[in-house]
Amino acid sequence: MKDGNKELVAVSLTPMILMILRQGKSYGYEIIQQLKEKSGGKLEVAEGTLYPVLKKMEEKGWITAAWSTADNGRERRYYTLTKKGGENLETQVAQWNSFHQIIQRLWNPGISIFSGLL
């Protein structure tokens, strides 16, 4: 995020990338553009931030990568979500939803923090 918390962006990046790849294969620059577009321009991820995350996700078996020639003749490395990555995304989304509920309840102190979570 512009002037945002870099640690928060770092932990949020993995599920966001998995969500993008759930829609179909994509390459690095395209992922960066989709993140920027979906965030209304608030999230600008540098290549130096994205590629190490993609590498870690590939090592964990959450995505695969393959070189392919684009229509314009350029070689691009396309990333694809694996079954394992899809399952991991489901887990991460459930965790994020739980955290979101807790934050909302803390923000609105009249609501019990733990009601409905367990």
C-alpha positions as CSV (number, residue, x, y, z in Angstrom):
1,M,0.0,0.0,0.0
2,K,1.1,3.5,-0.6
3,D,2.7,4.6,2.7
4,G,1.1,1.5,4.3
5,N,2.3,-1.1,6.6
6,K,4.8,-3.2,4.7
7,E,4.4,-6.2,7.1
8,L,0.7,-6.2,6.6
9,V,1.1,-6.1,2.8
10,A,3.6,-8.9,3.0
11,V,1.3,-11.3,4.8
12,S,-1.7,-10.3,2.7
13,L,0.1,-10.8,-0.6
14,T,0.0,-14.6,-0.7
15,P,-3.8,-15.0,-0.4
16,M,-4.3,-12.2,-2.8
17,I,-2.0,-13.8,-5.4
18,L,-3.8,-17.1,-4.9
19,M,-7.1,-15.4,-5.5
20,I,-5.9,-14.0,-8.8
21,L,-4.5,-17.3,-9.9
22,R,-7.8,-19.0,-9.0
23,Q,-9.2,-17.1,-12.0
24,G,-6.6,-18.6,-14.3
25,K,-2.9,-18.5,-15.2
26,S,-1.1,-15.2,-15.1
27,Y,2.4,-13.8,-15.2
28,G,4.2,-11.4,-12.8
29,Y,3.5,-8.1,-14.4
30,E,-0.1,-9.0,-15.0
31,I,-0.5,-10.0,-11.3
32,I,1.0,-6.7,-10.2
33,Q,-1.5,-4.8,-12.5
34,Q,-4.4,-6.9,-11.2
35,L,-3.5,-6.1,-7.6
36,K,-3.2,-2.4,-8.4
37,E,-6.5,-2.4,-10.3
38,K,-8.5,-4.4,-7.7
39,S,-7.2,-2.1,-4.9
40,G,-8.2,1.0,-6.7
41,G,-4.6,2.0,-7.1
42,K,-3.9,1.7,-3.3
43,L,-1.7,-1.4,-3.6
44,E,1.4,-1.1,-5.7
45,V,3.6,-4.2,-5.4
46,A,7.2,-4.0,-6.7
47,E,8.6,-6.9,-8.8
48,G,11.3,-7.3,-6.1
49,T,8.5,-8.0,-3.6
50,L,6.3,-10.2,-5.9
51,Y,8.8,-12.6,-7.3
52,P,10.2,-14.0,-3.9
53,V,6.6,-14.6,-2.8
54,L,5.8,-16.5,-6.0
55,K,9.0,-18.5,-5.6
56,K,8.0,-19.5,-2.0
57,M,4.5,-20.4,-3.2
58,E,6.0,-22.6,-6.0
59,E,8.4,-24.3,-3.5
60,K,5.3,-25.1,-1.3
61,G,3.5,-26.6,-4.2
62,W,0.7,-24.0,-4.2
63,I,1.5,-22.9,-7.7
64,T,3.3,-24.1,-10.8
65,A,5.3,-22.0,-13.2
66,A,6.1,-22.5,-16.9
67,W,7.7,-20.4,-19.6
68,S,5.5,-19.6,-22.6
69,T,5.7,-17.3,-25.5
70,A,3.1,-14.5,-25.5
71,D,1.2,-13.3,-28.6
72,N,3.8,-10.4,-28.9
73,G,6.6,-13.0,-29.0
74,R,7.9,-12.3,-25.5
75,E,8.8,-15.1,-23.2
76,R,6.8,-15.0,-20.0
77,R,6.7,-17.2,-16.9
78,Y,3.1,-18.1,-16.3
79,Y,1.9,-19.1,-12.8
80,T,-1.0,-21.5,-12.3
81,L,-2.8,-22.4,-9.1
82,T,-2.5,-26.1,-8.0
83,K,-5.1,-28.2,-6.1
84,K,-2.9,-27.8,-3.0
85,G,-2.8,-24.1,-3.5
86,G,-6.6,-23.9,-3.8
87,E,-7.0,-25.9,-0.6
88,N,-4.5,-23.5,1.1
89,L,-6.4,-20.5,-0.2
90,E,-9.6,-21.9,1.4
91,T,-7.8,-22.2,4.7
92,Q,-6.3,-18.7,4.5
93,V,-9.6,-17.1,3.6
94,A,-11.3,-18.8,6.6
95,Q,-8.5,-17.4,8.8
96,W,-8.7,-13.9,7.4
97,N,-12.5,-13.9,7.8
98,S,-12.0,-14.9,11.5
99,F,-9.5,-12.1,12.0
100,H,-11.8,-9.7,10.3
101,Q,-14.7,-10.6,12.6
102,I,-12.4,-10.1,15.6
103,I,-11.2,-6.7,14.4
104,Q,-14.8,-5.6,13.7
105,R,-15.9,-6.7,17.2
106,L,-12.9,-4.9,18.8
107,W,-13.7,-1.8,16.8
108,N,-17.3,-2.0,18.0
109,P,-16.9,-2.8,21.6
110,G,-20.6,-3.5,22.2
111,I,-20.3,-6.8,20.4
112,S,-18.8,-9.8,22.1
113,I,-15.4,-10.6,20.7
114,F,-15.9,-14.4,20.7
115,S,-19.6,-14.9,19.9
116,G,-20.0,-17.0,16.9
117,L,-16.3,-17.7,16.3
118,L,-16.0,-21.0,18.1
